[in-house]
Amino acid sequence: MVVSLTVISFVINLNPQITYPLYLNLASEQDLSTISFYSPIERFWQFGIGIITKFIKKESFKNKFLKLLFCIIFIGSFTLTIFYKNLEILATFCAAFIIFSKILTFQSNRILKILTWVGNRSYSIYLVHFPLIYVINFSPLIMSPEKLTRRLLLLVALILSILLGSLLHTRVEQKFRLNSSVLVNDLKSLRKSILVVFLVCPLILVLMLVGSSNRYFGLDKNPAVPLAQWDLAHVCNSTLTKATLCEIVHKKGAKVVMLLGDSHAAHIKLSFLEAARKNNLNAVITHNIGCRFYLDRLTTGKDADPCLIENLQYFDYIKNNQVDYVIISQFVKSNSPLSTFVEAVMKLKKEVQSVGIISNTPEFPNTPFDQPIIYQLVNRDWQPRNSFKINELPSANKLASDNFVDLLGGQVKTLNLFGVFCNEQVCSRVRDGEYLYIDENHFSVLGAQLVEPEIGSLMADLALG
């Protein structure tokens, strides 16, 4: 039985698509690989190999060179499984061989005692480590964007896993293993187990779902994240990982204005569409999340550049269709290749009547939606800041955006949106109690609606030439 299950699990681990039909009713197609990965079906083969090795007669292995070689292969492949999942196969079989052949023998009783201590508690540590790692990575309780903080928290989770695993081993596992008075078939124990599994656990899960859905948990002061225009079920809607190009005809025979850019084109796409309608212009909307507009390779190498491929397709569309005006909305970063961006704009300018550039939106130093709850508890009077002084805003990306506009030398129309959100001293991300941003630099639906008149003015300027 164990051998059969081990073989089946190993085959499924190599070809996880075999199990996808089992999960089709539980998740969308893009989630199937994740569900399959966390399924015990894919992982049983590792336990199975350990069980089989346990029951096979062990023999002493005397070749010192091969001992060292197998140990190095095991340690190296086990470490590299972090980056290359398939190396887990090599690590597992090397570990089985090490156990089978008694390669690791220690003369030091101290080392042997330490390894025995860890080995006895290894399964309990395995049981508790995943919830702790999950909390570190995803819980808003201790959410932190800093990589160093993340690594320190993961180290804390590792230490807690060992401590809690040891506690679970001594207080629970050993209690039931060594206490002969505890009978598995005891009726009272069975009733308690059934009550916990089929009543208490589902009740806790239901309460958690209801509480989180209705925001009953009063510890979290973070406001709800508002929607962006890319979230709305509307024309040209798409996922955030896919480029789009679609045409909207408002008036037959009218001139055409086209929107190019990254997520900063996506977050104003409906405002752009409405501004085009009010200016009696037909519209073409594109946005390629994470991709600025450039027409030359940014790096030397043979690897395909998906952003460049999409940009060239847009450029071909402009050359082969009637596009009169183009507006580029993209977030220029401090390390952006400005000269490459300028060259792309100049090539584009030769193909259309006018080009407009929307410079960087005001960028705030943080988002009010993911402040760690622990920080909120320590600072009881904490409330998310709604406004910042101009000198408190990050300046590196804004400076790069301003340099980009300067390099264009006045040959294109430009739109600066700072006046919509800032006065001479302060920038605000809230108006009438509603958030204008969904993060540090992307507009909410309301924020995008506020800039619609400005986009319409830019379109009017492009039409004047």
Number of C-alpha atoms within 10 A of each C-alpha: 7 14 13 11 14 22 16 15 21 21 14 18 21 12 11 17 13 12 18 16 10 11 15 12 9 11 12 9 11 8 13 19 15 10 14 21 13 10 12 10 18 21 17 19 25 18 13 20 19 18 15 14 18 13 9 9 8 13 11 10 14 11 9 9 9 12 17 13 10 18 19 13 15 23 13 14 21 20 14 15 15 11 8 11 11 14 17 18 18 16 23 19 16 20 20 19 19 18 16 20 16 14 20 11 8 9 7 8 9 10 11 13 11 10 12 12 12 16 12 13 21 15 16 23 23 13 14 19 19 14 13 18 18 12 15 20 15 11 14 17 18 17 19 18 8 8 9 10 12 16 12 11 18 18 13 14 21 18 13 16 22 19 16 18 22 21 15 19 18 15 11 12 15 11 13 14 9 9 9 9 8 12 12 11 8 10 10 11 13 13 10 10 13 12 12 13 11 10 11 13 11 12 13 11 11 12 11 13 12 12 13 11 10 8 12 11 11 7 12 18 18 17 13 12 15 17 17 20 21 21 16 13 9 10 13 19 16 16 10 16 10 10 20 19 16 12 15 16 16 19 13 9 9 14 19 22 26 25 23 25 26 23 23 25 25 31 24 25 25 23 22 28 25 19 23 26 17 11 17 16 27 22 27 23 23 23 30 25 20 16 18 23 25 26 20 15 13 12 8 6 8 6 7 9 13 11 20 18 15 19 24 16 13 18 19 11 13 18 14 10 10 13 20 20 25 26 26 23 26 26 26 23 15 15 9 16 14 20 13 15 19 18 15 17 22 14 13 20 17 11 18 16 15 23 26 23 22 22 23 23 24 26 20 24 14 15 18 22 17 21 22 17 18 15 13 18 14 9 10 9 7 12 13 15 12 17 15 16 14 17 10 12 16 15 16 12 19 20 15 21 23 14 14 20 21 11 14 19 9 9 15 17 18 19 18 14 17 15 12 15 19 17 12 9 9 14 23 20 27 16 12 6 8 13 23 26 25 21 20 16 19 23 27 25 23 18 25 21 18 17 19 20 15 19 24 20 14 21 25 15 14 21 16 9 12
